Amino acid sequence: MARMTAVNPKEILLENILLFMEDQKFGKELSARIVGGEKKLENLIAAGKIDADKRNGSANGKWFCNAAQVLRHCRNMRK
C-alpha cells in the first residue's frame, strides 16, 4: 500500500516563487535590505551562498544579485 504524504500548499507556493525568481536579479541595495544589511550580504556573497556580478565590468558598476538566493536568505521580519 502506498503511503500518502500531506501536501503543504504554502511550501509549494514558496517553491514556485523561488523557481520563478531564479532568472531574476536584484540590485545590491535592495538585496542588502532583504538579507539584513550590506555587511551580511557581502558575507553571503563571499561564502558563495549568493551569486553577484557586475554586468558592465567597470570598477564602480552596479552589482546584481540572484533574486532567488537573496530571498532564501531573507531576514526574519516578523514582530
N, C-alpha and C positions, 0 to 999 in steps of 0.2 A: 504494500500500500504506500503510495507516495505521500510524503509529508508536506503539508501546505504551510507556507510561511506568510505571515501578515505583510501586507503591502502598506508602507507608510507614504501617504501622498505628499507630505512635507519633504521627505528625503528625495522623492522623485522630482519634485518641483525644483529643489535646490540643485540637484544633479543636472537637470535640463538648463537651468540658468548658467551654471558654470561651464557646461559644454558649449553653449552659445557664446559665452564671453571669451573662450579660448583664442579666437581670432581678433579680439578687440584689444585696444591699447588705452591706458590711462596716462596722463602726464604725471610728472614727478610730484607736483604739488598736491594733486588730488589723491594720488597713491599714498603719500605721506599722511594725509588726513585720515584716510581709511584705515591704515595699519597702526596709527597711533603716534606718528611723528617722523621727522626726517631721519633721525639717527636710527630708529628701528627699521625704517625702510632700507637704509644703507646697509645695516647689518643683515637683513634678509637677502639683499642683492649679493652681498659678499659671501654669504653662506650658500648661494646657488638656489635659494628657495623661490626667488622671483627673478625672471628674466627681464633685463632692461637694456635698451640700446639707444643710440643717438642716430637718427635717420640720416642726417646730412654729414656726419663725421667730424664736424668742427669742434674745437675745444670747448666752446661755450654754447653748443647746440642744445636743444630741448630733449630731455630724457623721455622715453616712452616705456612703460612697464606693461607686462602681460596682465590684462584685466582679471582673468580667472584666478591667477596666482595671487594677485593682490587681494581679491575677495576671500580667498581661502585663509588669508592671514588677517582678516578684519578684526579690529579691536572690539572688545566687549562694550557695547553701547547701552546695555540695559541699566536702568536705575534701580 
